[in-house]
């Protein structure tokens, strides 16, 4: 019985020993748990107190905090200083003090997870040290047990060492178990407290249909003060949401190596059995993304309602619709705040939403129904000219108006030679009245023919003078302007409606160009987001599923970036198309270039393209030396070729600097393309006869046009007091190569006409080389214009 009693005593002793160890472990873990709760208690109590006061005031927590901040801001600076001094005594810095009052949920979660991290970090370091100690003891025990060449004394020493190592190993294992339990308890308690505060936050900031609809309806009222306050509250709430997501994300990265103890039986563990902190982070991220899209939508609706033209540079006359700048600010604000969450899913969700804001999909053909106030996208608002009507500087004095306008409402910029050489005032007035009446009738005939031509696109144009020129009605493009019924006309009899229309079109074009630049700026912002995400992943990803999730999110962000690049190009294409429409409206167009136009096309009131067509059609290029010197005088060419362009209403306004650089470049490209194509087609279709002197005249005409169109984008000084050369000549807005590109064809024709004989053409590598080179058929037609070249020789060379 004695050995049995000793064995029983030994078992009882081990049980008592284990109970003591368990009691010590339990007390230590309870101490760590209580320490975390005590340190977090003030911030949690602050949240509970704010929720209670907000409920008593029948306000949401966000509204209560906003009202409280308004009251505090109205208090004296001395009282605020005393409050700050009191907070400093409590160990808060200025930033923590502001977050304690303005963002109580974010402050509480920061305190909870921050204190948990400060408690977990030494325990995790201690855990790593115990792992190293156990590995060292195990290696030492193994080496001593494997040594078989030892004496009796050495065996006794080794036995004592093994007992010591065994005891030390047991102690370290007990410490390891206690350390693991403490880490699990702190981590689970932190999750429990954080999820509790997070659920409160979600519950108090859920903008349900009733709340969100009232906020959205209030936001669309331009002068509704409550709407502005609601948007401000929502913006502050989103800042807090983003910070909460960031704090939880950082803690999840910090605690990623903490193993999950499924056997834990504490209250905190039971509370987190179904919901982990990582799952709660996904809920917070989704809640943030949903609320961010609601705020973005409300801000866009507000921006569309308050849209107005604003000066691109103060003091200039370059107006841009405020929608573009507001939408860009809203987009960057949302993206930067989303990137602050550190959650890739939230980032690409907001990124795709931003892409929809700038979407150019489903553009209307020839216009858009409705008033564009639905806030679909910036593009739809621009196409409906929201905030594009320029009302400043549209009124003229009656005397200036009488000097500038003729009887049919168009600006009479006149022919300088007629105004300077005519001495018969009564005859001039009679001619002006007759011309105006004739032009009115002619314009009406043109519009009727235009409608008939558009209804029969597949039929050949009518013959006769009325079918040679085509000038579209000013309300026939997407960029329609308020010619009648506008508020500008009410109560004012001296409004230059066409100037209002042109300024509105310029503002719209500037907005389209600015939208393209805004998309490029957002692409650069996306690049920084992808780069930051990649850098973060390289240092933090440790699990395979984590890598797959992050790679998928980065792919979505890259997809959104590619979409924005596509939208930027679409805005550029839209700008070119609308510039073409406006040039067609204000400068006219020529359908049939084979017949000479009527005399009416040469009148100062006629569109500039018509006047140039009349000049080229009646120009003689079969010259000798005497007639050449008369035809190539600077005064004559400037009056007949350059003045119709320079004095046109469109170019006059462009010279005043009302267009952004990109828009000015588009106008210069389109005008140069129209004029040069008109010249070359007229010369070929009317089969102008050229001598070598005539080719020199054509060369000078081309040089004058080249200088004129390049001076538009270089902004050189003009006779009307235009601005001087400004800007960066390396920028696209000052790139003359895009203008010179349109001169290639007519310069090749000029080179052919200046050859001594047709056979010299074989020395030039021109003809069917690119789309902007003369074709072989056109080269043959140009050669046939030389009056001194044999047709047989030309045919032999071109057919060889």
KEPAMAR-770599 format. One record per residue (C-alpha): residue in three letters; x, y, z. Coordinates in steps of 0.25 Angstrom, whole numbers, padded with zeros to 4 digits. Example, Ala and Ser with C-alpha at 12.3 -4.5 7.8 and 13.67 -1.06 7.14 Angstrom:
% residues 2
   residu      px      py      pz
      Ala    0049   -0018    0031
      Ser    0055   -0004    0029
% end
This chain:
% residues 800
   residu      px      py      pz
      Unk    0000    0000    0000
      Unk    0011    0010    0003
      Unk    0016    0011   -0012
      Unk    0001    0012   -0016
      Unk    0000    0024   -0006
      Unk    0012    0031   -0011
      Unk    0007    0030   -0025
      Unk   -0006    0035   -0021
      Unk    0001    0047   -0014
      Unk    0009    0050   -0026
      Unk   -0004    0050   -0034
      Unk   -0010    0059   -0024
      Unk    0002    0068   -0024
      Unk    0002    0069   -0040
      Unk   -0013    0072   -0039
      Unk   -0011    0083   -0029
      Unk    0001    0088   -0038
      Unk   -0007    0089   -0050
      Unk   -0018    0096   -0043
      Unk   -0009    0106   -0038
      Unk   -0003    0108   -0052
      Unk   -0017    0109   -0058
      Unk   -0021    0119   -0047
      Unk   -0009    0128   -0050
      Unk   -0011    0127   -0065
      Unk   -0026    0131   -0063
      Unk   -0022    0142   -0054
      Unk   -0012    0147   -0063
      Unk   -0021    0147   -0075
      Unk   -0032    0153   -0067
      Unk   -0022    0164   -0063
      Unk   -0019    0167   -0078
      Unk   -0033    0167   -0082
      Unk   -0037    0176   -0071
      Unk   -0025    0185   -0074
      Unk   -0030    0186   -0089
      Unk   -0045    0189   -0084
      Unk   -0040    0199   -0074
      Unk   -0032    0207   -0084
      Unk   -0043    0206   -0095
      Unk   -0054    0210   -0085
      Unk   -0053    0225   -0086
      Unk   -0054    0225   -0101
      Unk   -0066    0215   -0101
      Unk   -0073    0223   -0090
      Unk   -0071    0235   -0099
      Unk   -0078    0228   -0111
      Unk   -0089    0223   -0102
      Unk   -0092    0237   -0096
      Unk   -0092    0244   -0109
      Unk   -0102    0233   -0114
      Unk   -0111    0235   -0102
      Unk   -0111    0251   -0103
      Unk   -0114    0250   -0118
      Unk   -0126    0240   -0115
      Unk   -0131    0250   -0105
      Unk   -0130    0261   -0115
      Unk   -0137    0253   -0126
      Unk   -0125    0255   -0135
      Unk   -0116    0245   -0141
      Unk   -0102    0244   -0136
      Unk   -0096    0251   -0148
      Unk   -0106    0263   -0147
      Unk   -0104    0264   -0132
      Unk   -0088    0265   -0133
      Unk   -0090    0275   -0144
      Unk   -0099    0284   -0136
      Unk   -0090    0282   -0124
      Unk   -0078    0287   -0133
      Unk   -0086    0299   -0137
      Unk   -0089    0303   -0122
      Unk   -0074    0301   -0119
      Unk   -0069    0310   -0130
      Unk   -0079    0321   -0125
      Unk   -0072    0320   -0112
      Unk   -0061    0329   -0107
      Unk   -0047    0326   -0111
      Unk   -0043    0326   -0096
      Unk   -0053    0315   -0093
      Unk   -0048    0307   -0104
      Unk   -0034    0309   -0099
      Unk   -0038    0304   -0085
      Unk   -0044    0292   -0091
      Unk   -0031    0289   -0099
      Unk   -0023    0291   -0087
      Unk   -0032    0281   -0079
      Unk   -0031    0271   -0091
      Unk   -0015    0272   -0091
      Unk   -0015    0269   -0076
      Unk   -0023    0256   -0080
      Unk   -0011    0252   -0089
      Unk   -0018    0256   -0103
      Unk   -0011    0264   -0114
      Unk   -0018    0274   -0123
      Unk   -0022    0263   -0133
      Unk   -0027    0253   -0123
      Unk   -0035    0264   -0117
      Unk   -0042    0267   -0130
      Unk   -0045    0253   -0133
      Unk   -0050    0250   -0119
      Unk   -0061    0261   -0121
      Unk   -0063    0260   -0136
      Unk   -0061    0245   -0139
      Unk   -0064    0238   -0126
      Unk   -0066    0224   -0133
      Unk   -0053    0225   -0140
      Unk   -0046    0230   -0127
      Unk   -0052    0219   -0119
      Unk   -0048    0208   -0129
      Unk   -0034    0214   -0130
      Unk   -0032    0214   -0115
      Unk   -0037    0199   -0114
      Unk   -0028    0194   -0125
      Unk   -0017    0203   -0121
      Unk   -0017    0198   -0107
      Unk   -0019    0184   -0111
      Unk   -0006    0185   -0120
      Unk    0002    0191   -0109
      Unk   -0002    0179   -0100
      Unk    0000    0169   -0111
      Unk    0013    0173   -0117
      Unk    0022    0170   -0104
      Unk    0014    0157   -0103
      Unk    0017    0153   -0117
      Unk    0032    0157   -0115
      Unk    0032    0148   -0102
      Unk    0025    0137   -0110
      Unk    0036    0138   -0121
      Unk    0047    0137   -0110
      Unk    0040    0125   -0103
      Unk    0040    0118   -0117
      Unk    0055    0120   -0118
      Unk    0058    0116   -0104
      Unk    0050    0103   -0106
      Unk    0057    0100   -0119
      Unk    0071    0102   -0112
      Unk    0067    0093   -0100
      Unk    0062    0082   -0109
      Unk    0075    0082   -0117
      Unk    0083    0082   -0104
      Unk    0075    0070   -0099
      Unk    0077    0062   -0112
      Unk    0092    0064   -0113
      Unk    0094    0060   -0098
      Unk    0085    0047   -0100
      Unk    0093    0043   -0113
      Unk    0107    0043   -0106
      Unk    0110    0028   -0103
      Unk    0125    0030   -0099
      Unk    0123    0036   -0086
      Unk    0128    0031   -0072
      Unk    0120    0028   -0060
      Unk    0122    0042   -0054
      Unk    0118    0049   -0067
      Unk    0106    0040   -0068
      Unk    0101    0046   -0054
      Unk    0104    0060   -0059
      Unk    0097    0058   -0071
      Unk    0085    0052   -0064
      Unk    0085    0064   -0055
      Unk    0086    0073   -0067
      Unk    0074    0066   -0074
      Unk    0066    0068   -0061
      Unk    0069    0083   -0061
      Unk    0066    0084   -0076
      Unk    0053    0076   -0074
      Unk    0049    0085   -0063
      Unk    0053    0097   -0071
      Unk    0046    0092   -0083
      Unk    0033    0090   -0075
      Unk    0034    0104   -0069
      Unk    0036    0110   -0083
      Unk    0024    0102   -0088
      Unk    0015    0107   -0077
      Unk    0020    0121   -0080
      Unk    0017    0118   -0095
      Unk    0003    0114   -0091
      Unk    0000    0126   -0082
      Unk    0006    0135   -0093
      Unk   -0003    0129   -0104
      Unk   -0016    0130   -0095
      Unk   -0013    0144   -0092
      Unk   -0011    0147   -0107
      Unk   -0024    0140   -0110
      Unk   -0031    0147   -0099
      Unk   -0026    0161   -0103
      Unk   -0029    0159   -0118
      Unk   -0043    0153   -0116
      Unk   -0046    0164   -0106
      Unk   -0041    0175   -0116
      Unk   -0050    0168   -0127
      Unk   -0062    0168   -0118
      Unk   -0061    0183   -0114
      Unk   -0057    0187   -0128
      Unk   -0069    0180   -0134
      Unk   -0078    0185   -0124
      Unk   -0074    0200   -0126
      Unk   -0074    0197   -0141
      Unk   -0088    0191   -0141
      Unk   -0092    0204   -0133
      Unk   -0086    0212   -0144
      Unk   -0093    0205   -0155
      Unk   -0106    0206   -0148
      Unk   -0105    0221   -0146
      Unk   -0100    0224   -0160
      Unk   -0109    0215   -0168
      Unk   -0115    0225   -0178
      Unk   -0127    0218   -0181
      Unk   -0137    0221   -0192
      Unk   -0144    0231   -0184
      Unk   -0132    0238   -0179
      Unk   -0124    0238   -0192
      Unk   -0136    0242   -0200
      Unk   -0138    0254   -0191
      Unk   -0123    0258   -0192
      Unk   -0123    0256   -0207
      Unk   -0136    0264   -0209
      Unk   -0130    0275   -0200
      Unk   -0117    0275   -0208
      Unk   -0123    0278   -0221
      Unk   -0129    0291   -0216
      Unk   -0118    0301   -0220
      Unk   -0122    0311   -0208
      Unk   -0126    0301   -0198
      Unk   -0117    0303   -0185
      Unk   -0122    0290   -0179
      Unk   -0117    0282   -0192
      Unk   -0103    0288   -0190
      Unk   -0103    0284   -0176
      Unk   -0107    0270   -0179
      Unk   -0096    0268   -0189
      Unk   -0086    0274   -0180
      Unk   -0091    0264   -0169
      Unk   -0090    0253   -0179
      Unk   -0076    0257   -0183
      Unk   -0071    0257   -0169
      Unk   -0077    0243   -0167
      Unk   -0070    0238   -0179
      Unk   -0057    0243   -0173
      Unk   -0059    0236   -0161
      Unk   -0063    0223   -0168
      Unk   -0051    0223   -0177
      Unk   -0042    0225   -0164
      Unk   -0049    0214   -0157
      Unk   -0046    0204   -0169
      Unk   -0032    0209   -0169
      Unk   -0030    0206   -0154
      Unk   -0037    0192   -0155
      Unk   -0029    0189   -0167
      Unk   -0015    0192   -0161
      Unk   -0019    0184   -0148
      Unk   -0023    0172   -0157
      Unk   -0009    0173   -0164
      Unk   -0003    0174   -0150
      Unk   -0010    0162   -0144
      Unk   -0010    0153   -0156
      Unk    0000    0143   -0150
      Unk   -0009    0141   -0137
      Unk   -0015    0127   -0138
      Unk   -0030    0125   -0137
      Unk   -0033    0117   -0124
      Unk   -0046    0110   -0127
      Unk   -0046    0104   -0113
      Unk   -0047    0117   -0106
      Unk   -0058    0119   -0096
      Unk   -0058    0133   -0092
      Unk   -0069    0143   -0094
      Unk   -0061    0150   -0105
      Unk   -0058    0138   -0112
      Unk   -0073    0134   -0112
      Unk   -0076    0147   -0118
      Unk   -0067    0146   -0129
      Unk   -0070    0132   -0133
      Unk   -0079    0136   -0145
      Unk   -0073    0150   -0148
      Unk   -0058    0152   -0149
      Unk   -0051    0166   -0149
      Unk   -0048    0163   -0164
      Unk   -0062    0160   -0167
      Unk   -0066    0173   -0160
      Unk   -0056    0181   -0168
      Unk   -0063    0176   -0181
      Unk   -0076    0181   -0175
      Unk   -0070    0194   -0172
      Unk   -0064    0195   -0186
      Unk   -0077    0192   -0193
      Unk   -0084    0202   -0184
      Unk   -0074    0213   -0187
      Unk   -0075    0210   -0202
      Unk   -0090    0211   -0202
      Unk   -0090    0224   -0194
      Unk   -0079    0230   -0203
      Unk   -0087    0227   -0216
      Unk   -0099    0234   -0209
      Unk   -0091    0246   -0206
      Unk   -0084    0247   -0220
      Unk   -0098    0246   -0226
      Unk   -0104    0257   -0217
      Unk   -0092    0266   -0220
      Unk   -0093    0264   -0235
      Unk   -0108    0267   -0235
      Unk   -0104    0280   -0227
      Unk   -0093    0283   -0236
      Unk   -0102    0282   -0248
      Unk   -0113    0291   -0242
      Unk   -0102    0301   -0238
      Unk   -0095    0300   -0252
      Unk   -0090    0314   -0257
      Unk   -0079    0319   -0266
      Unk   -0066    0322   -0258
      Unk   -0053    0328   -0264
      Unk   -0042    0318   -0266
      Unk   -0032    0329   -0262
      Unk   -0037    0341   -0254
      Unk   -0038    0354   -0263
      Unk   -0038    0346   -0276
      Unk   -0050    0343   -0285
      Unk   -0048    0328   -0285
      Unk   -0060    0322   -0279
      Unk   -0062    0308   -0275
      Unk   -0075    0302   -0269
      Unk   -0073    0300   -0254
      Unk   -0078    0285   -0255
      Unk   -0065    0280   -0260
      Unk   -0057    0286   -0249
      Unk   -0067    0282   -0238
      Unk   -0068    0268   -0244
      Unk   -0053    0267   -0244
      Unk   -0052    0271   -0229
      Unk   -0063    0261   -0226
      Unk   -0056    0250   -0233
      Unk   -0042    0253   -0227
      Unk   -0048    0255   -0213
      Unk   -0056    0241   -0214
      Unk   -0043    0234   -0219
      Unk   -0034    0240   -0209
      Unk   -0043    0237   -0198
      Unk   -0045    0223   -0203
      Unk   -0030    0220   -0204
      Unk   -0029    0224   -0189
      Unk   -0038    0212   -0185
      Unk   -0026    0203   -0190
      Unk   -0037    0194   -0195
      Unk   -0035    0190   -0210
      Unk   -0049    0186   -0212
      Unk   -0054    0200   -0207
      Unk   -0044    0207   -0216
      Unk   -0048    0200   -0229
      Unk   -0063    0201   -0225
      Unk   -0062    0216   -0224
      Unk   -0052    0216   -0237
      Unk   -0063    0210   -0245
      Unk   -0073    0219   -0240
      Unk   -0064    0231   -0244
      Unk   -0063    0225   -0258
      Unk   -0078    0226   -0259
      Unk   -0078    0240   -0256
      Unk   -0069    0243   -0268
      Unk   -0075    0233   -0277
      Unk   -0077    0237   -0291
      Unk   -0085    0224   -0295
      Unk   -0098    0226   -0302
      Unk   -0096    0240   -0307
      Unk   -0108    0245   -0314
      Unk   -0108    0247   -0329
      Unk   -0110    0262   -0332
      Unk   -0115    0266   -0318
      Unk   -0121    0260   -0305
      Unk   -0135    0261   -0300
      Unk   -0138    0266   -0287
      Unk   -0131    0277   -0279
      Unk   -0119    0269   -0274
      Unk   -0122    0271   -0260
      Unk   -0123    0256   -0257
      Unk   -0108    0256   -0254
      Unk   -0105    0244   -0262
      Unk   -0091    0249   -0266
      Unk   -0082    0261   -0269
      Unk   -0083    0258   -0283
      Unk   -0098    0258   -0284
      Unk   -0098    0271   -0276
      Unk   -0089    0278   -0286
      Unk   -0097    0273   -0298
      Unk   -0109    0280   -0292
      Unk   -0100    0292   -0289
      Unk   -0103    0292   -0274
      Unk   -0096    0305   -0268
      Unk   -0090    0309   -0282
      Unk   -0098    0321   -0285
      Unk   -0089    0333   -0283
      Unk   -0097    0345   -0278
      Unk   -0086    0355   -0275
      Unk   -0081    0365   -0285
      Unk   -0092    0362   -0295
      Unk   -0099    0375   -0295
      Unk   -0094    0386   -0305
      Unk   -0097    0401   -0305
      Unk   -0107    0405   -0315
      Unk   -0096    0413   -0323
      Unk   -0086    0402   -0324
      Unk   -0097    0392   -0327
      Unk   -0102    0401   -0339
      Unk   -0088    0401   -0344
      Unk   -0085    0386   -0343
      Unk   -0098    0381   -0347
      Unk   -0105    0381   -0361
      Unk   -0120    0381   -0364
      Unk   -0121    0366   -0364
      Unk   -0115    0364   -0350
      Unk   -0101    0359   -0355
      Unk   -0089    0367   -0351
      Unk   -0084    0375   -0363
      Unk   -0069    0374   -0362
      Unk   -0068    0379   -0377
      Unk   -0058    0379   -0388
      Unk   -0047    0389   -0384
      Unk   -0045    0393   -0399
      Unk   -0060    0397   -0400
      Unk   -0060    0405   -0387
      Unk   -0048    0412   -0391
      Unk   -0050    0415   -0405
      Unk   -0065    0418   -0406
      Unk   -0069    0433   -0406
      Unk   -0083    0432   -0410
      Unk   -0090    0430   -0396
      Unk   -0104    0429   -0402
      Unk   -0100    0419   -0412
      Unk   -0093    0411   -0402
      Unk   -0105    0411   -0393
      Unk   -0115    0407   -0404
      Unk   -0105    0396   -0408
      Unk   -0105    0391   -0394
      Unk   -0120    0391   -0393
      Unk   -0121    0384   -0406
      Unk   -0110    0374   -0402
      Unk   -0116    0371   -0388
      Unk   -0130    0369   -0394
      Unk   -0124    0360   -0405
      Unk   -0116    0352   -0394
      Unk   -0128    0350   -0386
      Unk   -0136    0344   -0397
      Unk   -0123    0336   -0401
      Unk   -0122    0330   -0387
      Unk   -0136    0326   -0387
      Unk   -0134    0319   -0400
      Unk   -0122    0312   -0395
      Unk   -0129    0307   -0382
      Unk   -0140    0301   -0391
      Unk   -0130    0294   -0400
      Unk   -0122    0290   -0388
      Unk   -0134    0283   -0382
      Unk   -0138    0277   -0396
      Unk   -0123    0272   -0397
      Unk   -0123    0265   -0384
      Unk   -0136    0258   -0386
      Unk   -0130    0252   -0399
      Unk   -0116    0248   -0396
      Unk   -0115    0238   -0407
      Unk   -0119    0248   -0418
      Unk   -0110    0257   -0426
      Unk   -0110    0272   -0422
      Unk   -0118    0282   -0431
      Unk   -0111    0290   -0441
      Unk   -0112    0305   -0441
      Unk   -0106    0316   -0431
      Unk   -0115    0312   -0419
      Unk   -0108    0298   -0419
      Unk   -0094    0303   -0419
      Unk   -0093    0309   -0405
      Unk   -0099    0302   -0392
      Unk   -0100    0309   -0379
      Unk   -0106    0301   -0368
      Unk   -0116    0308   -0358
      Unk   -0110    0312   -0345
      Unk   -0119    0303   -0337
      Unk   -0116    0290   -0345
      Unk   -0105    0285   -0337
      Unk   -0103    0278   -0323
      Unk   -0098    0291   -0318
      Unk   -0111    0299   -0319
      Unk   -0111    0313   -0313
      Unk   -0124    0320   -0308
      Unk   -0127    0329   -0319
      Unk   -0141    0332   -0314
      Unk   -0148    0331   -0301
      Unk   -0135    0333   -0293
      Unk   -0135    0340   -0280
      Unk   -0125    0349   -0287
      Unk   -0135    0355   -0296
      Unk   -0145    0359   -0285
      Unk   -0145    0374   -0283
      Unk   -0133    0376   -0292
      Unk   -0134    0381   -0306
      Unk   -0119    0383   -0309
      Unk   -0115    0368   -0307
      Unk   -0105    0362   -0318
      Unk   -0112    0349   -0318
      Unk   -0102    0343   -0328
      Unk   -0090    0347   -0318
      Unk   -0098    0340   -0307
      Unk   -0099    0328   -0315
      Unk   -0084    0328   -0319
      Unk   -0079    0331   -0305
      Unk   -0088    0319   -0300
      Unk   -0082    0310   -0311
      Unk   -0068    0314   -0307
      Unk   -0071    0311   -0293
      Unk   -0077    0297   -0296
      Unk   -0064    0294   -0305
      Unk   -0055    0299   -0293
      Unk   -0063    0290   -0284
      Unk   -0061    0278   -0293
      Unk   -0046    0280   -0294
      Unk   -0045    0282   -0279
      Unk   -0053    0269   -0277
      Unk   -0042    0262   -0286
      Unk   -0031    0268   -0278
      Unk   -0039    0264   -0265
      Unk   -0039    0249   -0269
      Unk   -0024    0250   -0272
      Unk   -0022    0255   -0258
      Unk   -0031    0244   -0252
      Unk   -0023    0234   -0260
      Unk   -0010    0239   -0253
      Unk   -0017    0238   -0239
      Unk   -0021    0224   -0243
      Unk   -0006    0221   -0246
      Unk   -0002    0226   -0232
      Unk   -0013    0217   -0226
      Unk   -0009    0205   -0233
      Unk    0006    0207   -0229
      Unk    0003    0209   -0215
      Unk   -0006    0197   -0215
      Unk    0006    0189   -0221
      Unk    0016    0194   -0211
      Unk    0006    0191   -0199
      Unk    0004    0177   -0205
      Unk    0019    0174   -0206
      Unk    0021    0177   -0192
      Unk    0009    0171   -0185
      Unk    0003    0159   -0194
      Unk    0007    0146   -0187
      Unk   -0005    0137   -0191
      Unk   -0008    0132   -0205
      Unk   -0023    0135   -0205
      Unk   -0019    0149   -0200
      Unk   -0010    0151   -0212
      Unk   -0022    0146   -0222
      Unk   -0031    0156   -0215
      Unk   -0022    0168   -0217
      Unk   -0018    0164   -0231
      Unk   -0032    0164   -0235
      Unk   -0034    0178   -0228
      Unk   -0022    0183   -0235
      Unk   -0028    0178   -0248
      Unk   -0041    0185   -0246
      Unk   -0034    0198   -0243
      Unk   -0025    0197   -0256
      Unk   -0038    0194   -0264
      Unk   -0044    0207   -0258
      Unk   -0032    0214   -0262
      Unk   -0033    0209   -0276
      Unk   -0047    0213   -0277
      Unk   -0044    0227   -0273
      Unk   -0033    0228   -0284
      Unk   -0043    0223   -0294
      Unk   -0053    0234   -0289
      Unk   -0042    0245   -0290
      Unk   -0040    0241   -0305
      Unk   -0055    0241   -0307
      Unk   -0056    0255   -0301
      Unk   -0045    0259   -0311
      Unk   -0052    0253   -0323
      Unk   -0065    0260   -0318
      Unk   -0058    0273   -0318
      Unk   -0053    0271   -0332
      Unk   -0067    0268   -0337
      Unk   -0073    0280   -0330
      Unk   -0063    0289   -0335
      Unk   -0066    0284   -0349
      Unk   -0081    0287   -0347
      Unk   -0078    0301   -0342
      Unk   -0069    0304   -0353
      Unk   -0080    0299   -0363
      Unk   -0090    0308   -0355
      Unk   -0082    0321   -0355
      Unk   -0073    0320   -0367
      Unk   -0081    0312   -0377
      Unk   -0078    0301   -0386
      Unk   -0078    0298   -0401
      Unk   -0085    0286   -0408
      Unk   -0081    0288   -0422
      Unk   -0068    0293   -0426
      Unk   -0068    0291   -0441
      Unk   -0076    0304   -0444
      Unk   -0073    0318   -0440
      Unk   -0082    0324   -0429
      Unk   -0091    0336   -0431
      Unk   -0087    0350   -0428
      Unk   -0095    0349   -0414
      Unk   -0084    0340   -0409
      Unk   -0074    0352   -0410
      Unk   -0082    0361   -0401
      Unk   -0076    0365   -0387
      Unk   -0088    0358   -0380
      Unk   -0086    0345   -0387
      Unk   -0079    0334   -0379
      Unk   -0064    0334   -0380
      Unk   -0063    0321   -0387
      Unk   -0072    0326   -0398
      Unk   -0064    0338   -0400
      Unk   -0051    0330   -0401
      Unk   -0058    0321   -0411
      Unk   -0062    0333   -0419
      Unk   -0048    0339   -0419
      Unk   -0042    0325   -0423
      Unk   -0052    0323   -0434
      Unk   -0050    0336   -0440
      Unk   -0035    0337   -0438
      Unk   -0026    0336   -0451
      Unk   -0013    0327   -0450
      Unk   -0009    0328   -0465
      Unk   -0001    0340   -0463
      Unk    0011    0347   -0469
      Unk    0021    0355   -0461
      Unk    0013    0368   -0462
      Unk    0000    0362   -0457
      Unk    0007    0354   -0447
      Unk    0013    0367   -0440
      Unk   -0001    0373   -0440
      Unk   -0008    0360   -0434
      Unk    0003    0357   -0423
      Unk    0002    0370   -0416
      Unk    0001    0369   -0401
      Unk   -0011    0378   -0400
      Unk   -0019    0370   -0410
      Unk   -0016    0357   -0405
      Unk   -0019    0361   -0390
      Unk   -0032    0368   -0395
      Unk   -0037    0356   -0403
      Unk   -0031    0344   -0396
      Unk   -0027    0347   -0382
      Unk   -0038    0358   -0378
      Unk   -0050    0349   -0380
      Unk   -0044    0339   -0370
      Unk   -0038    0349   -0360
      Unk   -0050    0358   -0360
      Unk   -0061    0347   -0359
      Unk   -0069    0347   -0346
      Unk   -0063    0334   -0342
      Unk   -0048    0337   -0344
      Unk   -0050    0351   -0337
      Unk   -0055    0344   -0324
      Unk   -0044    0334   -0325
      Unk   -0034    0345   -0326
      Unk   -0039    0351   -0314
      Unk   -0035    0339   -0306
      Unk   -0048    0333   -0303
      Unk   -0044    0319   -0305
      Unk   -0035    0310   -0298
      Unk   -0022    0306   -0305
      Unk   -0027    0292   -0308
      Unk   -0040    0298   -0314
      Unk   -0032    0308   -0322
      Unk   -0024    0298   -0328
      Unk   -0036    0290   -0332
      Unk   -0042    0302   -0339
      Unk   -0029    0305   -0346
      Unk   -0028    0290   -0351
      Unk   -0042    0290   -0356
      Unk   -0042    0304   -0363
      Unk   -0028    0301   -0369
      Unk   -0034    0287   -0374
      Unk   -0046    0293   -0380
      Unk   -0039    0305   -0387
      Unk   -0028    0297   -0393
      Unk   -0037    0286   -0397
      Unk   -0046    0296   -0403
      Unk   -0035    0303   -0411
      Unk   -0029    0290   -0416
      Unk   -0043    0284   -0420
      Unk   -0047    0297   -0427
      Unk   -0034    0298   -0435
      Unk   -0035    0283   -0439
      Unk   -0050    0283   -0442
      Unk   -0051    0296   -0449
      Unk   -0038    0293   -0457
      Unk   -0031    0306   -0454
      Unk   -0020    0309   -0465
      Unk   -0006    0311   -0459
      Unk    0007    0317   -0464
      Unk    0020    0317   -0457
      Unk    0016    0331   -0452
      Unk    0003    0326   -0447
      Unk    0010    0315   -0439
      Unk    0018    0326   -0432
      Unk    0005    0333   -0428
      Unk   -0001    0320   -0422
      Unk    0012    0318   -0414
      Unk    0010    0332   -0408
      Unk   -0004    0330   -0405
      Unk   -0001    0317   -0398
      Unk    0010    0324   -0390
      Unk    0000    0335   -0385
      Unk   -0010    0324   -0381
      Unk    0001    0316   -0374
      Unk    0005    0328   -0366
      Unk   -0009    0332   -0363
      Unk   -0013    0319   -0357
      Unk    0000    0317   -0350
      Unk   -0002    0331   -0344
      Unk   -0015    0326   -0338
      Unk   -0009    0316   -0329
      Unk    0004    0324   -0326
      Unk   -0005    0336   -0322
      Unk    0003    0346   -0329
      Unk   -0001    0361   -0329
      Unk   -0012    0364   -0339
      Unk   -0017    0377   -0345
      Unk   -0029    0377   -0336
      Unk   -0020    0377   -0323
      Unk   -0019    0363   -0320
      Unk   -0011    0357   -0309
      Unk    0004    0354   -0311
      Unk    0011    0341   -0312
      Unk    0009    0334   -0299
      Unk    0011    0320   -0293
      Unk    0019    0307   -0294
      Unk    0023    0305   -0309
      Unk    0025    0290   -0306
      Unk    0011    0288   -0302
      Unk    0000    0282   -0311
      Unk   -0007    0296   -0311
      Unk    0005    0302   -0318
      Unk    0009    0290   -0327
      Unk    0009    0296   -0342
      Unk    0012    0282   -0348
      Unk   -0003    0279   -0346
      Unk   -0006    0291   -0355
      Unk    0005    0288   -0365
      Unk    0000    0274   -0367
      Unk   -0012    0279   -0375
      Unk   -0003    0287   -0384
      Unk    0004    0275   -0390
      Unk   -0005    0272   -0401
      Unk   -0006    0286   -0407
      Unk    0009    0288   -0405
      Unk    0011    0276   -0414
      Unk    0002    0281   -0424
      Unk    0010    0295   -0424
      Unk    0023    0287   -0425
      Unk    0018    0280   -0438
      Unk    0013    0293   -0444
      Unk    0026    0299   -0441
      Unk    0034    0288   -0449
      Unk    0041    0292   -0462
      Unk    0036    0280   -0469
      Unk    0027    0268   -0466
      Unk    0038    0258   -0466
      Unk    0044    0265   -0453
      Unk    0033    0259   -0445
      Unk    0040    0246   -0445
      Unk    0050    0252   -0435
      Unk    0040    0254   -0424
      Unk    0035    0243   -0416
      Unk    0020    0247   -0416
      Unk    0008    0240   -0420
      Unk    0000    0229   -0413
      Unk    0010    0229   -0401
      Unk    0000    0233   -0390
      Unk   -0014    0238   -0388
      Unk   -0009    0252   -0388
      Unk   -0002    0251   -0401
      Unk   -0007    0253   -0415
      Unk   -0012    0241   -0422
      Unk   -0006    0237   -0436
      Unk   -0019    0242   -0442
      Unk   -0019    0255   -0435
      Unk   -0004    0257   -0439
      Unk   -0008    0255   -0454
      Unk   -0020    0265   -0452
      Unk   -0010    0275   -0446
      Unk    0000    0274   -0457
      Unk   -0011    0276   -0467
      Unk   -0013    0290   -0461
      Unk    0000    0295   -0467
      Unk   -0004    0302   -0480
      Unk    0010    0300   -0486
      Unk    0011    0285   -0484
      Unk    0008    0275   -0494
      Unk   -0004    0265   -0491
      Unk    0003    0254   -0498
      Unk    0016    0256   -0490
      Unk    0008    0256   -0477
      Unk    0000    0243   -0480
      Unk    0013    0236   -0484
      Unk    0020    0240   -0470
      Unk    0007    0237   -0462
      Unk    0005    0224   -0469
      Unk    0019    0219   -0468
% end
